[in-house]
Amino acid sequence: MEKLKFDANGLITAVVQDDAEGEVLMVAWMNAKAIRLTKETGEAHFWSRSREEIWRKGSTSGNVMKVVKLLVDCDQDTILVQVNPSGPACHTGEVSCFFQELRD
Amino acid sequence: MEKLKFDANGLITAVVQDDAEGEVLMVAWMNAKAIRLTKETGEAHFWSRSREEIWRKGSTSGNVMKVVKLLVDCDQDTILVQVNPSGPACHTGEVSCFFQELRD
């Protein structure tokens, strides 16, 4: 993991994609510990910037995300987390957090 | 566009996805001008943090990205740009910038 480029806060952007459907589900942040926990458990973990704590996705909702593959981009500053989700990714109940078109 | 949450540098994360294939191609940054140019031209524009200038994707390589849809996430701080790419998204020649698995 030594090549990853974390930002000044020790975080890296994580894009979460449904492995089977291809749908982009959400974007969150990971720190080194979240990456380690994700690898160890096979379930997506993030860093919650609002709560300032490790966030096991689905701990509250039950909608955990089983990780199928972890990819890193060419400049090592973004992770793509391909998952098999147990339910909606979004707190609104939508499958994906990207459910609104960008309007003017 | 008034609801978008730009960061302290006036930027917002943009995830780029192949509209037809579903593949996540790259992650970049947009400012308000990049979003406006993207809407006006129908081609993906970003803000280059390294060059500190507007970056019309494909200006050099020819691999422009025709925008099919612009989506925003539930907390308005990430944009999903669904595109029809003219060629590889990655400067390495790979279709996607996410071509490497994350290793230990």
Backbone of each chain as ProteinMPNN parsed JSONL, in Angstrom:
{"seq_chain_A": "MEKLKFDANGLITAVVQDDAEGEVLMVAWMNAKAIRLTKETGEAHFWSRSREEIWRKGSTSGNVMKVVKLLVDCDQDTILVQVNPSGPACHTGEVSCFFQELRD", "coords_chain_A": {"N_chain_A": [[0.83, -1.201, 0.0], [2.183, 1.063, -0.028], [2.548, 2.777, -2.156], [0.312, 4.288, -2.566], [-1.25, 7.476, -2.888], [-2.068, 9.394, -0.433], [-4.089, 12.155, 0.713], [-3.495, 15.389, 2.325], [-4.816, 14.991, 4.67], [-4.559, 12.342, 5.104], [-6.239, 10.802, 3.612], [-7.961, 9.075, 0.909], [-9.686, 9.171, -2.156], [-12.521, 7.162, -2.734], [-14.252, 5.364, -5.066], [-17.277, 3.722, -5.429], [-18.558, 0.906, -6.953], [-21.151, -1.078, -8.316], [-20.443, -4.345, -8.811], [-21.651, -6.268, -10.461], [-23.707, -4.947, -11.867], [-22.565, -2.625, -12.79], [-23.211, -0.102, -12.058], [-22.446, 3.091, -10.704], [-22.23, 3.636, -7.358], [-21.649, 5.236, -5.077], [-19.485, 7.768, -3.665], [-16.797, 7.911, -1.499], [-14.531, 8.255, 1.313], [-11.369, 6.86, 2.144], [-9.057, 5.893, 4.674], [-5.774, 4.664, 5.616], [-6.337, 2.697, 7.494], [-9.017, 2.064, 6.973], [-8.765, 0.911, 4.473], [-7.231, -1.327, 5.115], [-8.994, -2.711, 6.855], [-11.051, -3.2, 5.068], [-9.809, -4.952, 3.304], [-9.178, -7.051, 5.058], [-11.649, -7.943, 6.036], [-13.263, -8.201, 3.863], [-15.406, -6.609, 3.449], [-16.747, -3.403, 2.64], [-15.159, -0.642, 4.068], [-15.02, 2.699, 5.244], [-13.753, 6.08, 5.8], [-15.406, 8.208, 7.834], [-15.862, 11.507, 7.315], [-17.498, 13.352, 8.546], [-18.228, 12.22, 10.993], [-15.807, 11.561, 11.886], [-14.658, 8.96, 12.125], [-14.004, 5.441, 11.69], [-15.994, 3.808, 9.325], [-18.01, 1.252, 8.862], [-19.59, 0.287, 6.152], [-23.024, -0.163, 6.102], [-23.318, -0.974, 8.703], [-25.286, 0.179, 10.292], [-27.577, 0.223, 8.599], [-27.67, -2.333, 7.64], [-27.066, -2.855, 5.084], [-24.561, -4.044, 3.97], [-21.503, -4.106, 2.049], [-20.105, -6.408, 0.04], [-16.862, -6.927, -0.956], [-15.636, -7.246, -4.186], [-13.528, -6.611, -5.885], [-10.587, -4.581, -5.625], [-9.343, -1.724, -7.043], [-6.784, 0.486, -8.273], [-6.054, 3.77, -9.434], [-4.177, 5.164, -12.252], [-2.516, 7.213, -11.32], [-2.427, 6.668, -8.694], [-4.049, 7.842, -6.752], [-6.714, 7.423, -6.323], [-9.19, 5.061, -5.436], [-10.949, 2.302, -6.712], [-13.718, 0.608, -5.742], [-15.109, -2.336, -6.201], [-18.138, -3.857, -5.73], [-20.47, -6.171, -4.204], [-23.455, -5.333, -3.391], [-25.644, -5.464, -0.496], [-27.977, -4.143, -0.442], [-29.662, -0.971, -0.961], [-27.336, 1.654, -1.685], [-27.52, 4.264, -0.929], [-28.394, 6.612, 1.643], [-30.908, 7.612, 1.34], [-32.423, 5.61, 0.419], [-32.353, 5.105, -2.221], [-30.939, 3.171, -4.878], [-28.439, 3.986, -5.831], [-26.305, 6.726, -4.881], [-26.218, 8.582, -6.835], [-28.694, 9.781, -8.115], [-29.874, 11.967, -9.145], [-30.252, 14.221, -11.83], [-27.909, 16.654, -12.954], [-28.839, 19.904, -12.809], [-29.294, 23.238, -14.136]], "CA_chain_A": [[0.0, 0.0, 0.0], [3.082, 2.21, 0.158], [2.55, 3.678, -3.302], [-0.897, 5.115, -2.613], [-1.061, 8.895, -2.556], [-3.093, 9.942, 0.448], [-4.034, 13.618, 0.762], [-2.888, 15.959, 3.53], [-5.534, 14.452, 5.825], [-4.377, 10.889, 5.158], [-7.399, 10.178, 2.978], [-7.926, 8.839, -0.521], [-11.042, 9.072, -2.694], [-12.943, 5.805, -3.087], [-15.463, 5.26, -5.879], [-17.867, 2.4, -5.203], [-19.32, 0.482, -8.125], [-21.767, -2.402, -8.274], [-19.626, -5.186, -9.7], [-22.467, -6.993, -11.436], [-24.545, -4.035, -12.657], [-21.754, -1.538, -13.342], [-23.684, 1.197, -11.581], [-21.653, 3.803, -9.701], [-23.144, 3.696, -6.218], [-21.324, 6.319, -4.146], [-18.076, 8.14, -3.519], [-16.501, 8.142, -0.09], [-13.108, 8.407, 1.589], [-10.719, 5.813, 2.928], [-7.688, 6.09, 5.152], [-5.044, 3.395, 5.555], [-7.019, 1.705, 8.325], [-10.23, 1.631, 6.258], [-8.329, -0.003, 3.411], [-6.819, -2.572, 5.763], [-10.203, -3.403, 7.329], [-11.769, -3.663, 3.883], [-9.118, -6.156, 2.81], [-9.232, -8.133, 6.045], [-13.007, -8.446, 6.264], [-13.983, -8.374, 2.599], [-16.547, -5.687, 3.441], [-16.267, -2.037, 2.442], [-15.03, 0.283, 5.194], [-14.606, 4.038, 4.838], [-13.536, 7.035, 6.879], [-16.451, 9.229, 7.858], [-15.294, 12.825, 7.617], [-18.388, 14.084, 9.452], [-18.177, 11.621, 12.336], [-14.384, 11.347, 12.194], [-14.432, 7.607, 12.609], [-14.138, 4.373, 10.703], [-17.405, 3.595, 9.001], [-18.275, 0.008, 8.146], [-20.818, 0.533, 5.385], [-24.081, -1.131, 6.387], [-23.396, -1.316, 10.13], [-26.599, 0.612, 10.779], [-28.667, -0.129, 7.674], [-27.628, -3.742, 7.26], [-26.685, -2.966, 3.675], [-23.117, -4.159, 3.833], [-21.026, -4.259, 0.683], [-19.055, -7.411, -0.115], [-15.907, -6.424, -1.949], [-15.233, -8.187, -5.223], [-12.192, -6.231, -6.354], [-10.091, -3.24, -5.306], [-8.453, -1.245, -8.093], [-6.206, 1.808, -8.028], [-5.894, 4.41, -10.74], [-2.81, 5.279, -12.782], [-1.671, 8.08, -10.485], [-2.434, 6.114, -7.335], [-4.711, 8.687, -5.756], [-8.132, 7.076, -6.219], [-9.463, 3.623, -5.378], [-12.257, 1.858, -7.21], [-14.144, -0.524, -4.936], [-16.188, -3.042, -6.895], [-18.813, -4.552, -4.635], [-21.755, -6.846, -4.313], [-24.176, -4.696, -2.278], [-26.787, -6.205, 0.068], [-29.168, -3.298, -0.522], [-29.376, 0.366, -1.479], [-26.127, 2.305, -1.172], [-27.793, 5.631, -0.482], [-29.194, 6.743, 2.867], [-32.275, 7.974, 0.944], [-33.121, 4.407, -0.027], [-32.07, 4.894, -3.642], [-29.881, 2.186, -5.126], [-27.191, 4.733, -5.957], [-26.374, 8.128, -4.444], [-26.308, 9.443, -8.025], [-30.035, 9.585, -8.672], [-30.4, 13.248, -9.631], [-29.518, 14.861, -12.911], [-27.387, 17.989, -12.625], [-29.591, 20.959, -13.495], [-28.663, 24.573, -14.044]], "C_chain_A": [[0.873, 1.264, 0.0], [3.055, 3.202, -0.991], [1.333, 4.593, -3.347], [-0.608, 6.54, -2.181], [-2.243, 9.393, -1.742], [-2.969, 11.469, 0.452], [-3.479, 14.074, 2.11], [-3.564, 15.454, 4.808], [-5.419, 12.931, 5.939], [-5.513, 10.127, 4.501], [-7.188, 10.005, 1.475], [-9.384, 8.652, -0.982], [-11.339, 7.628, -3.082], [-14.271, 5.858, -3.841], [-15.992, 3.844, -5.716], [-18.803, 2.066, -6.365], [-19.922, -0.901, -7.883], [-21.055, -3.285, -9.294], [-20.45, -5.844, -10.795], [-23.18, -6.041, -12.395], [-23.741, -2.932, -13.333], [-22.141, -0.173, -12.809], [-22.71, 1.805, -10.556], [-22.581, 4.118, -8.536], [-22.908, 4.909, -5.327], [-19.841, 6.644, -4.251], [-17.848, 8.46, -2.056], [-14.981, 8.267, 0.072], [-12.606, 7.22, 2.385], [-9.403, 6.354, 3.49], [-7.008, 4.707, 5.156], [-5.757, 2.311, 6.353], [-8.278, 1.174, 7.631], [-9.863, 0.653, 5.14], [-7.962, -1.362, 4.014], [-8.033, -3.382, 6.215], [-11.013, -3.96, 6.16], [-11.14, -4.943, 3.35], [-9.3, -7.332, 3.769], [-10.604, -8.776, 6.142], [-13.745, -8.772, 4.966], [-15.242, -7.529, 2.513], [-16.033, -4.251, 3.392], [-16.305, -1.225, 3.74], [-14.536, 1.622, 4.656], [-14.212, 4.846, 6.066], [-14.641, 8.075, 6.783], [-15.836, 10.559, 8.257], [-16.192, 13.599, 8.583], [-18.291, 13.533, 10.876], [-16.745, 11.396, 12.803], [-14.142, 9.977, 12.813], [-14.538, 6.624, 11.448], [-15.614, 4.03, 10.557], [-17.51, 2.301, 8.196], [-19.613, 0.184, 7.452], [-21.828, -0.561, 5.694], [-24.187, -1.51, 7.852], [-24.757, -0.958, 10.7], [-27.722, 0.064, 9.911], [-28.752, -1.624, 7.389], [-27.175, -3.952, 5.828], [-25.169, -2.967, 3.499], [-22.754, -4.377, 2.364], [-19.878, -5.26, 0.663], [-18.133, -6.963, -1.244], [-15.501, -7.535, -2.908], [-13.811, -7.883, -5.686], [-11.862, -4.8, -5.92], [-9.09, -2.846, -6.385], [-7.919, 0.13, -7.707], [-5.938, 2.46, -9.382], [-4.417, 4.677, -11.057], [-1.923, 6.202, -11.96], [-1.858, 7.802, -8.997], [-3.118, 7.001, -6.3], [-6.222, 8.474, -5.692], [-8.275, 5.557, -6.241], [-10.849, 3.366, -5.962], [-12.599, 0.563, -6.473], [-15.326, -1.172, -5.649], [-16.821, -4.007, -5.911], [-20.06, -5.301, -5.087], [-22.59, -6.324, -3.145], [-25.356, -5.533, -1.798], [-28.079, -5.415, -0.048], [-28.774, -1.948, -1.053], [-28.112, 0.96, -0.864], [-26.457, 3.62, -0.485], [-28.674, 5.644, 0.762], [-30.644, 7.126, 2.563], [-33.106, 6.749, 0.573], [-32.95, 4.145, -1.517], [-30.925, 3.883, -3.784], [-28.509, 2.853, -5.141], [-27.383, 6.136, -5.405], [-26.51, 9.076, -5.636], [-27.662, 9.24, -8.708], [-30.638, 10.875, -9.207], [-29.565, 13.761, -10.794], [-29.065, 16.247, -12.463], [-28.121, 19.012, -13.473], [-28.831, 22.262, -13.379], [-28.992, 25.219, -12.704]], "O_chain_A": [[0.363, 2.384, 0.025], [3.487, 4.344, -0.834], [1.325, 5.574, -4.092], [0.16, 6.789, -1.252], [-3.282, 9.764, -2.288], [-1.887, 12.012, 0.226], [-3.05, 13.26, 2.928], [-2.972, 15.481, 5.887], [-6.092, 12.308, 6.761], [-5.732, 8.95, 4.791], [-6.365, 10.68, 0.858], [-10.198, 8.052, -0.279], [-10.504, 6.955, -3.686], [-15.279, 6.333, -3.318], [-15.243, 2.877, -5.85], [-19.704, 2.831, -6.708], [-19.275, -1.78, -7.314], [-21.067, -3.002, -10.492], [-19.994, -5.962, -11.932], [-23.248, -6.301, -13.596], [-24.18, -2.365, -14.334], [-21.46, 0.814, -13.086], [-22.221, 1.114, -9.662], [-23.599, 4.788, -8.709], [-23.862, 5.541, -4.872], [-19.058, 5.9, -4.842], [-18.622, 9.199, -1.447], [-14.247, 8.373, -0.91], [-13.331, 6.649, 3.199], [-8.729, 7.166, 2.856], [-7.606, 3.712, 4.745], [-5.784, 1.149, 5.948], [-8.569, -0.021, 7.693], [-10.579, -0.319, 4.899], [-8.336, -2.41, 3.487], [-8.099, -4.59, 5.988], [-11.585, -5.047, 6.247], [-11.837, -5.893, 2.993], [-9.545, -8.461, 3.344], [-10.724, -9.99, 6.309], [-14.722, -9.521, 4.966], [-16.055, -7.711, 1.606], [-15.024, -3.918, 4.013], [-17.333, -1.136, 4.41], [-13.732, 1.668, 3.725], [-14.315, 4.384, 7.202], [-14.786, 8.744, 5.76], [-15.354, 10.728, 9.377], [-15.699, 14.417, 9.359], [-18.273, 14.294, 11.843], [-16.502, 11.082, 13.968], [-13.518, 9.847, 13.866], [-15.079, 6.931, 10.386], [-16.366, 3.973, 11.53], [-17.153, 2.252, 7.019], [-20.655, 0.223, 8.107], [-21.527, -1.747, 5.563], [-25.062, -2.294, 8.218], [-25.317, -1.707, 11.5], [-28.696, -0.492, 10.417], [-29.789, -2.12, 6.948], [-26.929, -5.081, 5.403], [-24.583, -2.029, 2.958], [-23.588, -4.778, 1.553], [-18.806, -4.993, 1.205], [-18.584, -6.661, -2.349], [-15.08, -8.615, -2.494], [-12.996, -8.789, -5.857], [-12.734, -3.934, -5.857], [-8.107, -3.549, -6.615], [-8.53, 0.845, -6.912], [-5.632, 1.775, -10.359], [-3.536, 4.442, -10.231], [-0.71, 6.004, -11.902], [-1.485, 8.616, -8.152], [-2.808, 6.925, -5.111], [-6.931, 9.265, -5.071], [-7.569, 4.862, -6.973], [-11.791, 4.123, -5.728], [-11.882, -0.433, -6.561], [-16.419, -0.607, -5.688], [-16.148, -4.86, -5.332], [-20.603, -5.091, -6.172], [-22.453, -6.814, -2.024], [-25.994, -6.227, -2.589], [-29.159, -5.946, 0.215], [-27.659, -1.782, -1.549], [-27.85, 0.79, 0.326], [-25.755, 4.041, 0.434], [-29.569, 4.814, 0.922], [-31.515, 6.985, 3.422], [-34.326, 6.829, 0.431], [-33.352, 3.096, -2.02], [-30.064, 3.771, -2.911], [-27.55, 2.358, -4.549], [-28.486, 6.679, -5.449], [-26.875, 10.24, -5.467], [-27.749, 8.598, -9.755], [-31.778, 10.884, -9.671], [-28.335, 13.741, -10.751], [-29.749, 16.922, -11.695], [-28.038, 18.992, -14.701], [-27.86, 22.377, -12.631], [-28.558, 26.339, -12.435]]}, "seq_chain_B": "MEKLKFDANGLITAVVQDDAEGEVLMVAWMNAKAIRLTKETGEAHFWSRSREEIWRKGSTSGNVMKVVKLLVDCDQDTILVQVNPSGPACHTGEVSCFFQELRD", "coords_chain_B": {"N_chain_B": [[-26.975, 25.491, -10.516], [-26.388, 26.193, -8.055], [-26.616, 24.679, -5.779], [-24.552, 22.906, -5.593], [-21.795, 21.542, -3.783], [-18.875, 22.884, -3.592], [-15.382, 22.404, -2.885], [-12.891, 23.896, -0.638], [-11.164, 24.93, -2.466], [-12.73, 25.53, -4.563], [-13.472, 23.382, -6.074], [-14.875, 20.286, -7.318], [-15.362, 16.803, -7.003], [-15.209, 14.659, -9.815], [-16.481, 11.847, -11.237], [-15.877, 9.754, -13.92], [-17.643, 7.878, -16.222], [-18.038, 5.284, -18.601], [-20.752, 5.458, -20.61], [-22.054, 3.508, -22.118], [-20.721, 1.085, -21.634], [-20.423, 0.977, -18.913], [-18.089, 1.025, -17.521], [-15.877, 2.437, -15.118], [-13.962, 5.162, -15.802], [-12.166, 7.244, -15.091], [-11.159, 9.589, -12.521], [-11.568, 12.953, -11.854], [-11.282, 16.542, -11.435], [-13.609, 19.215, -11.242], [-14.297, 22.689, -11.726], [-16.542, 25.506, -11.361], [-16.473, 26.706, -13.858], [-15.545, 24.666, -15.539], [-17.687, 22.911, -15.395], [-19.657, 24.472, -16.583], [-18.586, 24.775, -19.198], [-18.575, 22.122, -19.981], [-21.317, 21.575, -20.078], [-22.09, 23.435, -22.035], [-20.685, 22.698, -24.339], [-20.981, 19.994, -24.555], [-18.92, 18.288, -24.264], [-16.542, 16.691, -22.151], [-15.036, 18.667, -19.708], [-12.454, 19.542, -17.461], [-10.823, 20.618, -14.374], [-7.481, 21.093, -14.288], [-5.433, 20.263, -11.763], [-2.687, 20.127, -11.587], [-1.699, 21.619, -13.732], [-3.108, 23.861, -13.335], [-5.269, 24.885, -14.866], [-8.088, 25.076, -17.133], [-9.118, 22.067, -18.561], [-9.738, 20.545, -21.4], [-10.776, 17.493, -21.986], [-9.039, 15.354, -24.071], [-8.051, 17.235, -25.795], [-5.364, 17.193, -26.462], [-4.819, 14.442, -26.974], [-6.834, 13.761, -28.668], [-8.821, 12.144, -27.853], [-11.611, 12.884, -27.095], [-14.446, 13.286, -24.895], [-17.725, 12.682, -25.257], [-20.495, 13.937, -23.651], [-23.06, 12.194, -22.101], [-24.79, 12.167, -19.925], [-25.138, 14.106, -16.941], [-24.82, 13.658, -13.564], [-25.602, 14.199, -10.092], [-24.587, 13.606, -6.723], [-26.264, 12.512, -3.654], [-25.488, 14.195, -1.552], [-24.546, 16.327, -2.906], [-21.872, 16.776, -3.514], [-20.328, 15.471, -5.349], [-19.865, 14.725, -8.768], [-21.187, 12.741, -11.358], [-20.113, 11.84, -14.436], [-21.343, 10.746, -17.28], [-20.256, 9.283, -20.169], [-19.524, 9.121, -23.716], [-16.808, 7.877, -24.871], [-14.126, 8.786, -27.127], [-11.889, 7.326, -27.308], [-9.174, 5.719, -25.5], [-9.298, 6.513, -22.011], [-7.172, 6.858, -20.332], [-3.882, 8.222, -19.889], [-1.932, 6.397, -20.268], [-2.729, 4.817, -22.269], [-4.412, 2.819, -21.666], [-7.817, 1.705, -21.507], [-9.277, 2.483, -19.243], [-8.376, 4.431, -16.356], [-8.259, 2.887, -14.137], [-6.699, 0.299, -13.998], [-5.152, -1.338, -12.513], [-4.878, -3.769, -9.978], [-5.326, -3.298, -6.476], [-2.678, -3.886, -4.469], [-0.999, -5.333, -1.597]], "CA_chain_B": [[-25.73, 24.899, -10.006], [-26.115, 26.848, -6.77], [-26.636, 23.75, -4.654], [-23.34, 22.083, -5.554], [-20.856, 21.868, -2.704], [-17.478, 22.912, -4.004], [-14.473, 22.408, -1.736], [-12.283, 25.193, -0.324], [-10.487, 25.402, -3.672], [-13.713, 25.745, -5.632], [-13.485, 22.19, -6.923], [-15.774, 19.196, -6.965], [-14.899, 15.543, -7.579], [-15.984, 14.182, -10.962], [-16.235, 10.464, -11.633], [-16.234, 9.611, -15.329], [-18.051, 6.503, -16.51], [-18.475, 4.98, -19.965], [-22.207, 5.311, -20.525], [-22.511, 2.267, -22.75], [-20.062, -0.089, -21.058], [-20.517, 1.008, -17.456], [-16.755, 1.051, -16.919], [-15.399, 3.687, -14.529], [-12.8, 5.486, -16.631], [-11.216, 8.12, -14.423], [-11.692, 10.56, -11.57], [-10.883, 14.232, -12.021], [-11.89, 17.642, -10.696], [-14.252, 20.284, -12.001], [-14.753, 23.899, -11.044], [-17.803, 25.967, -11.957], [-16.258, 26.966, -15.286], [-15.453, 23.364, -16.226], [-19.054, 22.398, -15.499], [-20.356, 25.288, -17.589], [-18.07, 24.423, -20.528], [-19.05, 20.765, -20.263], [-22.726, 21.68, -20.486], [-22.231, 24.221, -23.269], [-20.066, 22.047, -25.5], [-21.306, 18.569, -24.592], [-17.676, 17.522, -24.125], [-16.074, 16.765, -20.766], [-13.965, 19.595, -19.326], [-12.07, 19.426, -16.053], [-9.814, 21.556, -13.905], [-6.217, 20.415, -14.037], [-4.788, 20.796, -10.553], [-1.239, 20.251, -11.792], [-1.424, 22.734, -14.663], [-3.925, 24.995, -12.896], [-6.01, 25.449, -15.986], [-9.18, 24.268, -17.675], [-8.583, 20.953, -19.332], [-10.716, 19.877, -22.257], [-10.28, 16.124, -22.137], [-8.874, 14.956, -25.461], [-7.495, 18.313, -26.615], [-4.06, 16.742, -26.96], [-4.86, 13.056, -27.47], [-7.936, 13.536, -29.61], [-9.835, 11.279, -27.232], [-12.627, 13.678, -26.403], [-15.534, 12.53, -24.271], [-19.059, 13.247, -25.443], [-21.252, 13.738, -22.421], [-24.415, 11.664, -22.264], [-25.582, 12.607, -18.777], [-24.445, 14.612, -15.755], [-25.585, 13.366, -12.351], [-24.996, 14.693, -8.853], [-24.95, 12.662, -5.663], [-27.264, 12.949, -2.688], [-25.021, 15.336, -0.761], [-24.204, 17.417, -3.831], [-20.447, 17.1, -3.558], [-19.65, 14.681, -6.378], [-20.566, 14.66, -10.046], [-20.94, 11.563, -12.183], [-20.146, 12.254, -15.83], [-21.493, 9.557, -18.125], [-19.728, 9.753, -21.451], [-19.229, 8.266, -24.85], [-15.422, 8.269, -25.133], [-13.622, 8.541, -28.487], [-10.698, 6.48, -27.22], [-8.778, 5.429, -24.125], [-9.344, 7.63, -21.077], [-5.926, 6.972, -19.564], [-2.708, 8.68, -20.637], [-1.079, 5.222, -20.533], [-3.29, 4.077, -23.398], [-5.434, 1.892, -21.173], [-9.187, 2.204, -21.646], [-9.621, 3.123, -17.98], [-7.236, 4.675, -15.455], [-8.285, 1.864, -13.08], [-6.312, -0.957, -14.631], [-4.284, -2.099, -11.615], [-5.466, -4.189, -8.705], [-4.646, -2.777, -5.294], [-1.917, -4.943, -3.784], [-0.496, -4.936, -0.269]], "C_chain_B": [[-25.458, 25.373, -8.579], [-26.058, 25.88, -5.596], [-25.367, 22.909, -4.543], [-22.41, 22.541, -4.44], [-19.432, 21.757, -3.217], [-16.593, 22.923, -2.753], [-13.829, 23.792, -1.574], [-11.542, 25.781, -1.523], [-11.444, 25.63, -4.843], [-13.852, 24.555, -6.562], [-14.479, 21.15, -6.399], [-15.265, 17.939, -7.674], [-15.815, 15.111, -8.713], [-15.534, 12.763, -11.317], [-16.719, 10.318, -13.073], [-16.478, 8.14, -15.649], [-18.437, 6.376, -17.982], [-19.965, 4.659, -19.911], [-22.677, 3.966, -21.059], [-21.981, 1.036, -22.028], [-20.197, -0.171, -19.545], [-19.172, 1.113, -16.763], [-16.436, 2.434, -16.323], [-14.06, 4.004, -15.177], [-11.738, 6.285, -15.883], [-11.943, 8.947, -13.375], [-10.884, 11.836, -11.739], [-11.63, 15.296, -11.22], [-12.525, 18.625, -11.659], [-14.404, 21.509, -11.109], [-16.011, 24.381, -11.775], [-17.641, 26.186, -13.459], [-16.201, 25.663, -16.087], [-16.851, 22.757, -16.399], [-19.813, 23.161, -16.587], [-19.903, 24.906, -18.996], [-18.528, 23.028, -20.945], [-20.492, 20.792, -20.755], [-22.857, 22.362, -21.847], [-21.761, 23.46, -24.501], [-20.492, 20.588, -25.646], [-20.074, 17.684, -24.55], [-17.114, 17.743, -22.717], [-14.887, 17.719, -20.624], [-13.703, 19.426, -17.83], [-11.183, 20.593, -15.659], [-8.558, 20.749, -13.615], [-5.541, 21.053, -12.824], [-3.286, 20.972, -10.741], [-0.911, 21.445, -12.696], [-2.174, 24.005, -14.271], [-4.603, 25.69, -14.066], [-7.157, 24.52, -16.374], [-8.582, 23.251, -18.642], [-9.736, 20.31, -20.105], [-10.155, 18.498, -22.547], [-10.205, 15.769, -23.621], [-8.304, 16.046, -26.351], [-6.164, 17.893, -27.228], [-4.174, 15.378, -27.645], [-5.878, 12.849, -28.582], [-9.064, 12.705, -29.021], [-10.826, 12.092, -26.405], [-13.716, 12.753, -25.863], [-16.835, 13.266, -24.477], [-19.9, 12.926, -24.219], [-22.676, 13.287, -22.734], [-25.313, 12.18, -21.138], [-24.672, 13.092, -17.649], [-25.344, 14.374, -14.549], [-24.851, 13.935, -11.143], [-25.442, 13.774, -7.723], [-25.819, 13.323, -4.596], [-26.801, 14.101, -1.819], [-24.342, 16.395, -1.621], [-22.712, 17.742, -3.871], [-19.656, 16.212, -4.515], [-20.524, 14.636, -7.62], [-20.195, 13.348, -10.734], [-21.157, 11.977, -13.639], [-20.215, 10.987, -16.678], [-21.214, 9.967, -19.558], [-19.67, 8.652, -22.502], [-17.814, 8.638, -25.293], [-14.991, 7.939, -26.562], [-12.421, 7.61, -28.494], [-10.354, 6.258, -25.773], [-8.841, 6.676, -23.241], [-7.977, 7.9, -20.461], [-4.759, 7.392, -20.454], [-1.753, 7.519, -20.954], [-1.537, 4.461, -21.775], [-4.301, 3.03, -22.98], [-6.816, 2.533, -21.32], [-9.598, 3.01, -20.416], [-8.346, 3.376, -17.183], [-7.167, 3.622, -14.348], [-7.955, 0.504, -13.671], [-5.42, -1.815, -13.743], [-5.047, -2.508, -10.368], [-4.64, -3.622, -7.557], [-3.987, -3.927, -4.552], [-1.497, -4.436, -2.405], [0.785, -4.12, -0.399]], "O_chain_B": [[-24.45, 25.015, -7.971], [-25.519, 26.21, -4.54], [-25.131, 22.271, -3.517], [-22.251, 23.734, -4.181], [-18.859, 20.668, -3.267], [-17.008, 23.396, -1.695], [-14.179, 24.736, -2.283], [-11.318, 26.99, -1.587], [-11.017, 25.889, -5.968], [-14.295, 24.696, -7.702], [-14.859, 21.14, -5.228], [-14.793, 18.007, -8.809], [-17.039, 15.183, -8.6], [-14.373, 12.521, -11.647], [-17.837, 10.714, -13.402], [-15.639, 7.279, -15.384], [-19.086, 7.261, -18.537], [-20.384, 3.709, -19.25], [-23.596, 3.359, -20.509], [-22.707, 0.062, -21.834], [-20.099, -1.251, -18.962], [-19.116, 1.273, -15.544], [-16.693, 3.463, -16.946], [-13.128, 3.203, -15.107], [-10.543, 6.025, -16.03], [-13.173, 9.0, -13.342], [-9.654, 11.799, -11.765], [-12.51, 14.975, -10.421], [-12.027, 18.836, -12.765], [-14.612, 21.392, -9.901], [-16.482, 23.725, -12.704], [-18.547, 25.894, -14.239], [-16.75, 25.579, -17.186], [-17.151, 22.162, -17.433], [-20.518, 22.567, -17.403], [-20.733, 24.731, -19.889], [-18.829, 22.784, -22.114], [-20.843, 20.118, -21.724], [-23.631, 21.927, -22.7], [-22.359, 23.561, -25.572], [-20.381, 20.009, -26.727], [-20.161, 16.477, -24.772], [-17.202, 18.84, -22.167], [-13.879, 17.596, -21.319], [-14.623, 19.197, -17.044], [-10.836, 21.441, -16.481], [-8.574, 19.831, -12.794], [-5.135, 22.214, -12.854], [-2.678, 21.855, -10.135], [0.042, 22.183, -12.445], [-1.912, 25.083, -14.803], [-4.52, 26.907, -14.231], [-7.192, 23.348, -15.997], [-7.676, 23.547, -19.421], [-10.587, 19.627, -19.535], [-9.17, 18.359, -23.272], [-11.198, 15.875, -24.34], [-8.09, 15.817, -27.542], [-5.879, 18.206, -28.384], [-3.682, 15.19, -28.758], [-5.796, 11.884, -29.342], [-10.132, 12.578, -29.618], [-10.867, 11.993, -25.179], [-13.882, 11.617, -26.306], [-17.031, 14.354, -23.936], [-19.998, 11.77, -23.808], [-23.39, 13.911, -23.518], [-26.453, 12.578, -21.374], [-23.583, 12.558, -17.435], [-26.486, 14.831, -14.515], [-23.635, 14.127, -11.172], [-26.543, 13.226, -7.76], [-26.074, 14.526, -4.634], [-27.621, 14.91, -1.384], [-23.64, 17.263, -1.103], [-22.329, 18.858, -4.222], [-18.425, 16.214, -4.48], [-21.747, 14.525, -7.54], [-19.046, 12.909, -10.695], [-22.246, 12.407, -14.019], [-19.236, 10.246, -16.772], [-21.848, 10.876, -20.095], [-19.754, 7.458, -22.216], [-17.638, 9.617, -26.018], [-15.429, 6.943, -27.138], [-11.984, 7.156, -29.552], [-11.156, 6.574, -24.893], [-8.477, 7.768, -23.677], [-7.661, 9.037, -20.11], [-4.657, 6.979, -21.609], [-0.874, 7.648, -21.806], [-0.836, 3.58, -22.271], [-4.969, 2.426, -23.82], [-6.954, 3.755, -21.263], [-10.191, 4.083, -20.534], [-7.365, 2.643, -17.309], [-6.135, 3.478, -13.693], [-8.835, -0.343, -13.826], [-4.979, -2.889, -14.153], [-5.769, -1.707, -9.774], [-3.42, -3.486, -7.654], [-4.664, -4.832, -4.065], [-1.63, -3.251, -2.098], [1.354, -3.699, 0.608]]}, "name": "protein", "num_of_chains": 2, "seq": "MEKLKFDANGLITAVVQDDAEGEVLMVAWMNAKAIRLTKETGEAHFWSRSREEIWRKGSTSGNVMKVVKLLVDCDQDTILVQVNPSGPACHTGEVSCFFQELRDMEKLKFDANGLITAVVQDDAEGEVLMVAWMNAKAIRLTKETGEAHFWSRSREEIWRKGSTSGNVMKVVKLLVDCDQDTILVQVNPSGPACHTGEVSCFFQELRD"}
